């Protein structure tokens, strides 16, 4: 069974960014998180959905950007 919740360091590893960046993204509510007791956890499915949304937004932005040539 796949884990439902990730520790911030695990989310950082999956995203290929540093732990502090994940905490910044959590603090600014860019990625979802929940508290389990005194611990912060990132729902795995919500993280995947966030990455998908980010990729779509970037593709949309690149498609509408003026050509630099």
N, CA, C and O atoms as a Tripos MOL2 file, in Angstrom:
@<TRIPOS>MOLECULE
protein
  276   275    69     0     0
PROTEIN
NO_CHARGES

@<TRIPOS>ATOM
      1 N           0.8380   -1.1860    0.0000 N.3       1 UNK1
      2 CA          0.0000    0.0000    0.0000 C.3       1 UNK1
      3 C           0.8850    1.2530    0.0000 C.2       1 UNK1
      4 O           1.8510    1.3510    0.7560 O.2       1 UNK1
      5 N           0.5410    2.1720   -0.8380 N.am      2 UNK2
      6 CA          1.2810    3.4280   -0.9450 C.3       2 UNK2
      7 C           0.9650    4.3240    0.2600 C.2       2 UNK2
      8 O          -0.1720    4.3740    0.7280 O.2       2 UNK2
      9 N           1.9750    5.0180    0.7420 N.am      3 UNK3
     10 CA          1.7790    5.9090    1.8830 C.3       3 UNK3
     11 C           0.9350    7.1070    1.4820 C.2       3 UNK3
     12 O           1.0810    7.6460    0.3850 O.2       3 UNK3
     13 N           0.0610    7.5110    2.3740 N.am      4 UNK4
     14 CA         -0.8260    8.6360    2.1170 C.3       4 UNK4
     15 C          -0.1910    9.9640    2.4700 C.2       4 UNK4
     16 O          -0.4710   10.9800    1.8330 O.2       4 UNK4
     17 N           0.6660    9.9640    3.4840 N.am      5 UNK5
     18 CA          1.2680   11.2040    3.9750 C.3       5 UNK5
     19 C           2.7840   11.1250    3.9240 C.2       5 UNK5
     20 O           3.3860   10.0910    4.2090 O.2       5 UNK5
     21 N           3.3800   12.2480    3.5530 N.am      6 UNK6
     22 CA          4.8340   12.3370    3.4470 C.3       6 UNK6
     23 C           5.3760   13.3410    4.4560 C.2       6 UNK6
     24 O           4.7440   14.3590    4.7390 O.2       6 UNK6
     25 N           6.5380   13.0430    4.9860 N.am      7 UNK7
     26 CA          7.2410   14.0510    5.7860 C.3       7 UNK7
     27 C           7.7710   15.0990    4.8110 C.2       7 UNK7
     28 O           8.0010   14.7890    3.6430 O.2       7 UNK7
     29 N           7.9660   16.3260    5.2700 N.am      8 UNK8
     30 CA          8.4800   17.3640    4.3680 C.3       8 UNK8
     31 C           9.7840   16.9710    3.6630 C.2       8 UNK8
     32 O           9.9670   17.3060    2.4930 O.2       8 UNK8
     33 N          10.6810   16.2770    4.3410 N.am      9 UNK9
     34 CA         11.9380   15.8720    3.7030 C.3       9 UNK9
     35 C          11.6650   14.8680    2.5840 C.2       9 UNK9
     36 O          12.3630   14.8710    1.5700 O.2       9 UNK9
     37 N          10.6600   14.0110    2.7560 N.am     10 UNK10
     38 CA         10.3020   13.0590    1.7050 C.3      10 UNK10
     39 C           9.6870   13.7880    0.5110 C.2      10 UNK10
     40 O           9.9650   13.4510   -0.6400 O.2      10 UNK10
     41 N           8.8550   14.7840    0.7900 N.am     11 UNK11
     42 CA          8.2810   15.5970   -0.2900 C.3      11 UNK11
     43 C           9.3950   16.3300   -1.0340 C.2      11 UNK11
     44 O           9.3670   16.4340   -2.2600 O.2      11 UNK11
     45 N          10.3710   16.8360   -0.2870 N.am     12 UNK12
     46 CA         11.5030   17.5310   -0.9070 C.3      12 UNK12
     47 C          12.2710   16.5960   -1.8270 C.2      12 UNK12
     48 O          12.6370   16.9770   -2.9390 O.2      12 UNK12
     49 N          12.5150   15.3800   -1.3710 N.am     13 UNK13
     50 CA         13.2260   14.3970   -2.2000 C.3      13 UNK13
     51 C          12.4550   14.1060   -3.4800 C.2      13 UNK13
     52 O          13.0460   14.0390   -4.5580 O.2      13 UNK13
     53 N          11.1430   13.9340   -3.3710 N.am     14 UNK14
     54 CA         10.3320   13.6520   -4.5540 C.3      14 UNK14
     55 C          10.3310   14.8160   -5.5330 C.2      14 UNK14
     56 O          10.3440   14.6150   -6.7470 O.2      14 UNK14
     57 N          10.3170   16.0390   -4.9980 N.am     15 UNK15
     58 CA         10.2900   17.2280   -5.8510 C.3      15 UNK15
     59 C          11.6730   17.6100   -6.3700 C.2      15 UNK15
     60 O          11.7910   18.3590   -7.3390 O.2      15 UNK15
     61 N          12.7110   17.1000   -5.7300 N.am     16 UNK16
     62 CA         14.0670   17.4570   -6.1320 C.3      16 UNK16
     63 C          14.4720   18.8450   -5.6620 C.2      16 UNK16
     64 O          15.2570   19.5320   -6.3160 O.2      16 UNK16
     65 N          13.9250   19.2510   -4.5160 N.am     17 UNK17
     66 CA         14.2630   20.5520   -3.9320 C.3      17 UNK17
     67 C          14.7170   20.3390   -2.4910 C.2      17 UNK17
     68 O          14.6380   19.2300   -1.9610 O.2      17 UNK17
     69 N          15.1830   21.3930   -1.8780 N.am     18 UNK18
     70 CA         15.6290   21.3040   -0.4970 C.3      18 UNK18
     71 C          14.4720   21.2980    0.4890 C.2      18 UNK18
     72 O          13.3600   21.7240    0.1770 O.2      18 UNK18
     73 N          14.7590   20.8060    1.6800 N.am     19 UNK19
     74 CA         13.7640   20.7410    2.7430 C.3      19 UNK19
     75 C          13.2150   22.1130    3.0790 C.2      19 UNK19
     76 O          12.0120   22.2610    3.2960 O.2      19 UNK19
     77 N          14.0830   23.1240    3.1270 N.am     20 UNK20
     78 CA         13.6250   24.4690    3.4790 C.3      20 UNK20
     79 C          12.6710   25.0280    2.4230 C.2      20 UNK20
     80 O          11.7560   25.7830    2.7530 O.2      20 UNK20
     81 N          12.8780   24.6660    1.1680 N.am     21 UNK21
     82 CA         11.9600   25.1070    0.1060 C.3      21 UNK21
     83 C          10.5750   24.5190    0.3220 C.2      21 UNK21
     84 O           9.5730   25.2090    0.1320 O.2      21 UNK21
     85 N          10.5050   23.2580    0.7150 N.am     22 UNK22
     86 CA          9.2050   22.6360    0.9910 C.3      22 UNK22
     87 C           8.5310   23.3410    2.1580 C.2      22 UNK22
     88 O           7.3270   23.5930    2.1130 O.2      22 UNK22
     89 N           9.2810   23.6580    3.1920 N.am     23 UNK23
     90 CA          8.6910   24.3810    4.3250 C.3      23 UNK23
     91 C           8.2030   25.7660    3.8830 C.2      23 UNK23
     92 O           7.1690   26.2360    4.3580 O.2      23 UNK23
     93 N           8.9360   26.4180    2.9850 N.am     24 UNK24
     94 CA          8.4770   27.7120    2.4400 C.3      24 UNK24
     95 C           7.1660   27.5330    1.6740 C.2      24 UNK24
     96 O           6.2380   28.3260    1.8370 O.2      24 UNK24
     97 N           7.0880   26.5050    0.8480 N.am     25 UNK25
     98 CA          5.8770   26.2400    0.0710 C.3      25 UNK25
     99 C           4.6910   25.9100    0.9800 C.2      25 UNK25
    100 O           3.5560   26.2900    0.6920 O.2      25 UNK25
    101 N           4.9590   25.2070    2.0670 N.am     26 UNK26
    102 CA          3.9120   24.9040    3.0410 C.3      26 UNK26
    103 C           3.4680   26.1840    3.7480 C.2      26 UNK26
    104 O           2.2720   26.4330    3.8970 O.2      26 UNK26
    105 N           4.4270   26.9870    4.1780 N.am     27 UNK27
    106 CA          4.1150   28.2210    4.9220 C.3      27 UNK27
    107 C           3.2980   29.1940    4.0870 C.2      27 UNK27
    108 O           2.4370   29.8960    4.6160 O.2      27 UNK27
    109 N           3.5610   29.2410    2.7890 N.am     28 UNK28
    110 CA          2.8330   30.1540    1.9050 C.3      28 UNK28
    111 C           1.6030   29.4860    1.2980 C.2      28 UNK28
    112 O           0.9450   30.0470    0.4220 O.2      28 UNK28
    113 N           1.3070   28.2890    1.7750 N.am     29 UNK29
    114 CA          0.1240   27.5220    1.3410 C.3      29 UNK29
    115 C           0.1040   27.2290   -0.1510 C.2      29 UNK29
    116 O          -0.9600   27.0930   -0.7550 O.2      29 UNK29
    117 N           1.2880   27.1340   -0.7350 N.am     30 UNK30
    118 CA          1.3610   26.7520   -2.1460 C.3      30 UNK30
    119 C           1.1940   25.2510   -2.3180 C.2      30 UNK30
    120 O           0.6370   24.7940   -3.3150 O.2      30 UNK30
    121 N           1.6790   24.4830   -1.3430 N.am     31 UNK31
    122 CA          1.3910   23.0540   -1.3430 C.3      31 UNK31
    123 C           0.6020   22.7410   -0.0760 C.2      31 UNK31
    124 O           0.8400   23.3430    0.9710 O.2      31 UNK31
    125 N          -0.3280   21.8090   -0.1680 N.am     32 UNK32
    126 CA         -1.1630   21.4870    0.9760 C.3      32 UNK32
    127 C          -0.3930   20.7060    2.0390 C.2      32 UNK32
    128 O           0.5510   19.9780    1.7330 O.2      32 UNK32
    129 N          -0.8080   20.8710    3.2700 N.am     33 UNK33
    130 CA         -0.2240   20.1100    4.3630 C.3      33 UNK33
    131 C          -1.2640   19.9440    5.4530 C.2      33 UNK33
    132 O          -2.2470   20.6820    5.5220 O.2      33 UNK33
    133 N          -1.0240   18.9640    6.2980 N.am     34 UNK34
    134 CA         -1.8760   18.7680    7.4570 C.3      34 UNK34
    135 C          -0.9900   18.5220    8.6700 C.2      34 UNK34
    136 O           0.1730   18.1410    8.5350 O.2      34 UNK34
    137 N          -1.5430   18.7410    9.8390 N.am     35 UNK35
    138 CA         -0.8290   18.4530   11.0790 C.3      35 UNK35
    139 C          -1.3360   17.1420   11.6440 C.2      35 UNK35
    140 O          -2.5410   16.8990   11.7150 O.2      35 UNK35
    141 N          -0.4070   16.3150   12.0390 N.am     36 UNK36
    142 CA         -0.7160   15.0700   12.7270 C.3      36 UNK36
    143 C           0.0210   15.1630   14.0510 C.2      36 UNK36
    144 O           1.2270   14.9310   14.1310 O.2      36 UNK36
    145 N          -0.7290   15.5060   15.0840 N.am     37 UNK37
    146 CA         -0.0900   15.7970   16.3610 C.3      37 UNK37
    147 C           0.7690   17.0330   16.1800 C.2      37 UNK37
    148 O           0.2630   18.0710   15.7520 O.2      37 UNK37
    149 N           2.0360   16.9550   16.4880 N.am     38 UNK38
    150 CA          2.9450   18.0870   16.3200 C.3      38 UNK38
    151 C           3.7280   18.0460   15.0220 C.2      38 UNK38
    152 O           4.6190   18.8670   14.8030 O.2      38 UNK38
    153 N           3.3980   17.0930   14.1600 N.am     39 UNK39
    154 CA          4.1530   16.9130   12.9180 C.3      39 UNK39
    155 C           3.3890   17.4600   11.7240 C.2      39 UNK39
    156 O           2.1590   17.4260   11.6780 O.2      39 UNK39
    157 N           4.1470   17.9630   10.7600 N.am     40 UNK40
    158 CA          3.5630   18.4110    9.4950 C.3      40 UNK40
    159 C           3.7190   17.2780    8.4940 C.2      40 UNK40
    160 O           4.7810   16.6660    8.3860 O.2      40 UNK40
    161 N           2.6460   17.0120    7.7670 N.am     41 UNK41
    162 CA          2.6840   15.9950    6.7180 C.3      41 UNK41
    163 C           2.0710   16.5640    5.4480 C.2      41 UNK41
    164 O           1.1710   17.4040    5.4980 O.2      41 UNK41
    165 N           2.5690   16.0970    4.3160 N.am     42 UNK42
    166 CA          2.0690   16.5170    3.0080 C.3      42 UNK42
    167 C           1.3320   15.3280    2.4010 C.2      42 UNK42
    168 O           1.9300   14.2690    2.2080 O.2      42 UNK42
    169 N           0.0510   15.4850    2.0980 N.am     43 UNK43
    170 CA         -0.6720   14.3820    1.4610 C.3      43 UNK43
    171 C          -0.0610   14.0650    0.0910 C.2      43 UNK43
    172 O           0.0800   14.9520   -0.7510 O.2      43 UNK43
    173 N           0.2920   12.8150   -0.1210 N.am     44 UNK44
    174 CA          0.9730   12.4060   -1.3550 C.3      44 UNK44
    175 C           0.1440   12.7360   -2.5940 C.2      44 UNK44
    176 O           0.6770   13.2600   -3.5720 O.2      44 UNK44
    177 N          -1.1390   12.4390   -2.5620 N.am     45 UNK45
    178 CA         -1.9920   12.6830   -3.7250 C.3      45 UNK45
    179 C          -2.1010   14.1780   -4.0080 C.2      45 UNK45
    180 O          -2.0710   14.5930   -5.1670 O.2      45 UNK45
    181 N          -2.2250   14.9850   -2.9630 N.am     46 UNK46
    182 CA         -2.3200   16.4340   -3.1430 C.3      46 UNK46
    183 C          -1.0200   16.9920   -3.7240 C.2      46 UNK46
    184 O          -1.0510   17.9300   -4.5200 O.2      46 UNK46
    185 N           0.1140   16.4230   -3.3340 N.am     47 UNK47
    186 CA          1.3970   16.8640   -3.8860 C.3      47 UNK47
    187 C           1.4650   16.5460   -5.3830 C.2      47 UNK47
    188 O           1.9110   17.3760   -6.1750 O.2      47 UNK47
    189 N           1.0310   15.3660   -5.7610 N.am     48 UNK48
    190 CA          1.0030   14.9950   -7.1820 C.3      48 UNK48
    191 C           0.0980   15.9430   -7.9710 C.2      48 UNK48
    192 O           0.4530   16.3770   -9.0670 O.2      48 UNK48
    193 N          -1.0610   16.2600   -7.4160 N.am     49 UNK49
    194 CA         -1.9870   17.1690   -8.0860 C.3      49 UNK49
    195 C          -1.3880   18.5630   -8.2000 C.2      49 UNK49
    196 O          -1.5780   19.2350   -9.2140 O.2      49 UNK49
    197 N          -0.6710   19.0040   -7.1800 N.am     50 UNK50
    198 CA         -0.0300   20.3170   -7.2010 C.3      50 UNK50
    199 C           1.0110   20.3660   -8.3270 C.2      50 UNK50
    200 O           1.0840   21.3490   -9.0640 O.2      50 UNK50
    201 N           1.8080   19.3130   -8.4550 N.am     51 UNK51
    202 CA          2.8300   19.2630   -9.5130 C.3      51 UNK51
    203 C           2.1560   19.3160  -10.8860 C.2      51 UNK51
    204 O           2.6260   20.0210  -11.7780 O.2      51 UNK51
    205 N           1.0730   18.5850  -11.0570 N.am     52 UNK52
    206 CA          0.3450   18.5870  -12.3270 C.3      52 UNK52
    207 C          -0.1680   19.9860  -12.6510 C.2      52 UNK52
    208 O          -0.0420   20.4430  -13.7870 O.2      52 UNK52
    209 N          -0.7480   20.6740  -11.6580 N.am     53 UNK53
    210 CA         -1.2440   22.0400  -11.8730 C.3      53 UNK53
    211 C          -0.1090   22.9860  -12.2320 C.2      53 UNK53
    212 O          -0.2550   23.8220  -13.1240 O.2      53 UNK53
    213 N           1.0150   22.8620  -11.5490 N.am     54 UNK54
    214 CA          2.1560   23.7260  -11.8270 C.3      54 UNK54
    215 C           2.6610   23.5250  -13.2540 C.2      54 UNK54
    216 O           2.9900   24.4900  -13.9430 O.2      54 UNK54
    217 N           2.7200   22.2710  -13.6910 N.am     55 UNK55
    218 CA          3.1810   21.9700  -15.0480 C.3      55 UNK55
    219 C           2.2240   22.5480  -16.0850 C.2      55 UNK55
    220 O           2.6570   23.0960  -17.0990 O.2      55 UNK55
    221 N           0.9230   22.4250  -15.8300 N.am     56 UNK56
    222 CA         -0.0670   22.9890  -16.7580 C.3      56 UNK56
    223 C           0.0500   24.5040  -16.8370 C.2      56 UNK56
    224 O           0.0270   25.0780  -17.9250 O.2      56 UNK56
    225 N           0.1760   25.1520  -15.6780 N.am     57 UNK57
    226 CA          0.2880   26.6120  -15.6570 C.3      57 UNK57
    227 C           1.5440   27.0790  -16.3820 C.2      57 UNK57
    228 O           1.5120   28.0740  -17.1070 O.2      57 UNK57
    229 N           2.6400   26.3710  -16.1890 N.am     58 UNK58
    230 CA          3.8910   26.7420  -16.8600 C.3      58 UNK58
    231 C           3.7540   26.5570  -18.3660 C.2      58 UNK58
    232 O           4.2030   27.4040  -19.1380 O.2      58 UNK58
    233 N           3.1430   25.4620  -18.7850 N.am     59 UNK59
    234 CA          2.9540   25.2210  -20.2200 C.3      59 UNK59
    235 C           2.0610   26.3000  -20.8240 C.2      59 UNK59
    236 O           2.3180   26.7760  -21.9290 O.2      59 UNK59
    237 N           1.0250   26.6810  -20.1070 N.am     60 UNK60
    238 CA          0.1110   27.7190  -20.5890 C.3      60 UNK60
    239 C           0.8480   29.0570  -20.7040 C.2      60 UNK60
    240 O           0.6780   29.7820  -21.6840 O.2      60 UNK60
    241 N           1.6570   29.3750  -19.7070 N.am     61 UNK61
    242 CA          2.4180   30.6210  -19.7180 C.3      61 UNK61
    243 C           3.4090   30.6410  -20.8710 C.2      61 UNK61
    244 O           3.5470   31.6530  -21.5570 O.2      61 UNK61
    245 N           4.0990   29.5270  -21.0850 N.am     62 UNK62
    246 CA          5.0710   29.4550  -22.1810 C.3      62 UNK62
    247 C           4.3870   29.5420  -23.5430 C.2      62 UNK62
    248 O           4.9470   30.1050  -24.4840 O.2      62 UNK62
    249 N           3.1900   28.9910  -23.6500 N.am     63 UNK63
    250 CA          2.4630   29.0080  -24.9190 C.3      63 UNK63
    251 C           1.9820   30.4100  -25.2730 C.2      63 UNK63
    252 O           1.8520   30.7390  -26.4520 O.2      63 UNK63
    253 N           1.7180   31.2350  -24.2680 N.am     64 UNK64
    254 CA          1.2100   32.5810  -24.5210 C.3      64 UNK64
    255 C           2.2950   33.6490  -24.4730 C.2      64 UNK64
    256 O           2.0240   34.8200  -24.7400 O.2      64 UNK64
    257 N           3.5110   33.2590  -24.1360 N.am     65 UNK65
    258 CA          4.6090   34.2360  -24.0700 C.3      65 UNK65
    259 C           5.0080   34.6560  -25.4770 C.2      65 UNK65
    260 O           5.0090   33.8380  -26.3970 O.2      65 UNK65
    261 N           5.3440   35.9190  -25.6430 N.am     66 UNK66
    262 CA          5.7920   36.3710  -26.9760 C.3      66 UNK66
    263 C           7.0980   35.6820  -27.3550 C.2      66 UNK66
    264 O           7.9360   35.3920  -26.5020 O.2      66 UNK66
    265 N           7.2510   35.4310  -28.6320 N.am     67 UNK67
    266 CA          8.4580   34.7770  -29.1490 C.3      67 UNK67
    267 C           9.6400   35.7230  -28.9790 C.2      67 UNK67
    268 O           9.5590   36.9000  -29.3300 O.2      67 UNK67
    269 N          10.7360   35.1990  -28.4390 N.am     68 UNK68
    270 CA         11.9150   36.0210  -28.1500 C.3      68 UNK68
    271 C          12.8070   36.2300  -29.3660 C.2      68 UNK68
    272 O          13.8150   36.9280  -29.2600 O.2      68 UNK68
    273 N          12.4740   35.6510  -30.5210 N.am     69 UNK69
    274 CA         13.3530   35.8010  -31.6870 C.3      69 UNK69
    275 C          13.1270   37.0440  -32.4760 C.2      69 UNK69
    276 O          13.8080   37.2740  -33.4750 O.2      69 UNK69
@<TRIPOS>BOND
     1     1     2 1
     2     2     3 1
     3     3     4 2
     4     3     5 am
     5     5     6 1
     6     6     7 1
     7     7     8 2
     8     7     9 am
     9     9    10 1
    10    10    11 1
    11    11    12 2
    12    11    13 am
    13    13    14 1
    14    14    15 1
    15    15    16 2
    16    15    17 am
    17    17    18 1
    18    18    19 1
    19    19    20 2
    20    19    21 am
    21    21    22 1
    22    22    23 1
    23    23    24 2
    24    23    25 am
    25    25    26 1
    26    26    27 1
    27    27    28 2
    28    27    29 am
    29    29    30 1
    30    30    31 1
    31    31    32 2
    32    31    33 am
    33    33    34 1
    34    34    35 1
    35    35    36 2
    36    35    37 am
    37    37    38 1
    38    38    39 1
    39    39    40 2
    40    39    41 am
    41    41    42 1
    42    42    43 1
    43    43    44 2
    44    43    45 am
    45    45    46 1
    46    46    47 1
    47    47    48 2
    48    47    49 am
    49    49    50 1
    50    50    51 1
    51    51    52 2
    52    51    53 am
    53    53    54 1
    54    54    55 1
    55    55    56 2
    56    55    57 am
    57    57    58 1
    58    58    59 1
    59    59    60 2
    60    59    61 am
    61    61    62 1
    62    62    63 1
    63    63    64 2
    64    63    65 am
    65    65    66 1
    66    66    67 1
    67    67    68 2
    68    67    69 am
    69    69    70 1
    70    70    71 1
    71    71    72 2
    72    71    73 am
    73    73    74 1
    74    74    75 1
    75    75    76 2
    76    75    77 am
    77    77    78 1
    78    78    79 1
    79    79    80 2
    80    79    81 am
    81    81    82 1
    82    82    83 1
    83    83    84 2
    84    83    85 am
    85    85    86 1
    86    86    87 1
    87    87    88 2
    88    87    89 am
    89    89    90 1
    90    90    91 1
    91    91    92 2
    92    91    93 am
    93    93    94 1
    94    94    95 1
    95    95    96 2
    96    95    97 am
    97    97    98 1
    98    98    99 1
    99    99   100 2
   100    99   101 am
   101   101   102 1
   102   102   103 1
   103   103   104 2
   104   103   105 am
   105   105   106 1
   106   106   107 1
   107   107   108 2
   108   107   109 am
   109   109   110 1
   110   110   111 1
   111   111   112 2
   112   111   113 am
   113   113   114 1
   114   114   115 1
   115   115   116 2
   116   115   117 am
   117   117   118 1
   118   118   119 1
   119   119   120 2
   120   119   121 am
   121   121   122 1
   122   122   123 1
   123   123   124 2
   124   123   125 am
   125   125   126 1
   126   126   127 1
   127   127   128 2
   128   127   129 am
   129   129   130 1
   130   130   131 1
   131   131   132 2
   132   131   133 am
   133   133   134 1
   134   134   135 1
   135   135   136 2
   136   135   137 am
   137   137   138 1
   138   138   139 1
   139   139   140 2
   140   139   141 am
   141   141   142 1
   142   142   143 1
   143   143   144 2
   144   143   145 am
   145   145   146 1
   146   146   147 1
   147   147   148 2
   148   147   149 am
   149   149   150 1
   150   150   151 1
   151   151   152 2
   152   151   153 am
   153   153   154 1
   154   154   155 1
   155   155   156 2
   156   155   157 am
   157   157   158 1
   158   158   159 1
   159   159   160 2
   160   159   161 am
   161   161   162 1
   162   162   163 1
   163   163   164 2
   164   163   165 am
   165   165   166 1
   166   166   167 1
   167   167   168 2
   168   167   169 am
   169   169   170 1
   170   170   171 1
   171   171   172 2
   172   171   173 am
   173   173   174 1
   174   174   175 1
   175   175   176 2
   176   175   177 am
   177   177   178 1
   178   178   179 1
   179   179   180 2
   180   179   181 am
   181   181   182 1
   182   182   183 1
   183   183   184 2
   184   183   185 am
   185   185   186 1
   186   186   187 1
   187   187   188 2
   188   187   189 am
   189   189   190 1
   190   190   191 1
   191   191   192 2
   192   191   193 am
   193   193   194 1
   194   194   195 1
   195   195   196 2
   196   195   197 am
   197   197   198 1
   198   198   199 1
   199   199   200 2
   200   199   201 am
   201   201   202 1
   202   202   203 1
   203   203   204 2
   204   203   205 am
   205   205   206 1
   206   206   207 1
   207   207   208 2
   208   207   209 am
   209   209   210 1
   210   210   211 1
   211   211   212 2
   212   211   213 am
   213   213   214 1
   214   214   215 1
   215   215   216 2
   216   215   217 am
   217   217   218 1
   218   218   219 1
   219   219   220 2
   220   219   221 am
   221   221   222 1
   222   222   223 1
   223   223   224 2
   224   223   225 am
   225   225   226 1
   226   226   227 1
   227   227   228 2
   228   227   229 am
   229   229   230 1
   230   230   231 1
   231   231   232 2
   232   231   233 am
   233   233   234 1
   234   234   235 1
   235   235   236 2
   236   235   237 am
   237   237   238 1
   238   238   239 1
   239   239   240 2
   240   239   241 am
   241   241   242 1
   242   242   243 1
   243   243   244 2
   244   243   245 am
   245   245   246 1
   246   246   247 1
   247   247   248 2
   248   247   249 am
   249   249   250 1
   250   250   251 1
   251   251   252 2
   252   251   253 am
   253   253   254 1
   254   254   255 1
   255   255   256 2
   256   255   257 am
   257   257   258 1
   258   258   259 1
   259   259   260 2
   260   259   261 am
   261   261   262 1
   262   262   263 1
   263   263   264 2
   264   263   265 am
   265   265   266 1
   266   266   267 1
   267   267   268 2
   268   267   269 am
   269   269   270 1
   270   270   271 1
   271   271   272 2
   272   271   273 am
   273   273   274 1
   274   274   275 1
   275   275   276 2
@<TRIPOS>SUBSTRUCTURE
     1 UNK1         2 RESIDUE 1 A UNK
     2 UNK2         6 RESIDUE 1 A UNK
     3 UNK3        10 RESIDUE 1 A UNK
     4 UNK4        14 RESIDUE 1 A UNK
     5 UNK5        18 RESIDUE 1 A UNK
     6 UNK6        22 RESIDUE 1 A UNK
     7 UNK7        26 RESIDUE 1 A UNK
     8 UNK8        30 RESIDUE 1 A UNK
     9 UNK9        34 RESIDUE 1 A UNK
    10 UNK10       38 RESIDUE 1 A UNK
    11 UNK11       42 RESIDUE 1 A UNK
    12 UNK12       46 RESIDUE 1 A UNK
    13 UNK13       50 RESIDUE 1 A UNK
    14 UNK14       54 RESIDUE 1 A UNK
    15 UNK15       58 RESIDUE 1 A UNK
    16 UNK16       62 RESIDUE 1 A UNK
    17 UNK17       66 RESIDUE 1 A UNK
    18 UNK18       70 RESIDUE 1 A UNK
    19 UNK19       74 RESIDUE 1 A UNK
    20 UNK20       78 RESIDUE 1 A UNK
    21 UNK21       82 RESIDUE 1 A UNK
    22 UNK22       86 RESIDUE 1 A UNK
    23 UNK23       90 RESIDUE 1 A UNK
    24 UNK24       94 RESIDUE 1 A UNK
    25 UNK25       98 RESIDUE 1 A UNK
    26 UNK26      102 RESIDUE 1 A UNK
    27 UNK27      106 RESIDUE 1 A UNK
    28 UNK28      110 RESIDUE 1 A UNK
    29 UNK29      114 RESIDUE 1 A UNK
    30 UNK30      118 RESIDUE 1 A UNK
    31 UNK31      122 RESIDUE 1 A UNK
    32 UNK32      126 RESIDUE 1 A UNK
    33 UNK33      130 RESIDUE 1 A UNK
    34 UNK34      134 RESIDUE 1 A UNK
    35 UNK35      138 RESIDUE 1 A UNK
    36 UNK36      142 RESIDUE 1 A UNK
    37 UNK37      146 RESIDUE 1 A UNK
    38 UNK38      150 RESIDUE 1 A UNK
    39 UNK39      154 RESIDUE 1 A UNK
    40 UNK40      158 RESIDUE 1 A UNK
    41 UNK41      162 RESIDUE 1 A UNK
    42 UNK42      166 RESIDUE 1 A UNK
    43 UNK43      170 RESIDUE 1 A UNK
    44 UNK44      174 RESIDUE 1 A UNK
    45 UNK45      178 RESIDUE 1 A UNK
    46 UNK46      182 RESIDUE 1 A UNK
    47 UNK47      186 RESIDUE 1 A UNK
    48 UNK48      190 RESIDUE 1 A UNK
    49 UNK49      194 RESIDUE 1 A UNK
    50 UNK50      198 RESIDUE 1 A UNK
    51 UNK51      202 RESIDUE 1 A UNK
    52 UNK52      206 RESIDUE 1 A UNK
    53 UNK53      210 RESIDUE 1 A UNK
    54 UNK54      214 RESIDUE 1 A UNK
    55 UNK55      218 RESIDUE 1 A UNK
    56 UNK56      222 RESIDUE 1 A UNK
    57 UNK57      226 RESIDUE 1 A UNK
    58 UNK58      230 RESIDUE 1 A UNK
    59 UNK59      234 RESIDUE 1 A UNK
    60 UNK60      238 RESIDUE 1 A UNK
    61 UNK61      242 RESIDUE 1 A UNK
    62 UNK62      246 RESIDUE 1 A UNK
    63 UNK63      250 RESIDUE 1 A UNK
    64 UNK64      254 RESIDUE 1 A UNK
    65 UNK65      258 RESIDUE 1 A UNK
    66 UNK66      262 RESIDUE 1 A UNK
    67 UNK67      266 RESIDUE 1 A UNK
    68 UNK68      270 RESIDUE 1 A UNK
    69 UNK69      274 RESIDUE 1 A UNK
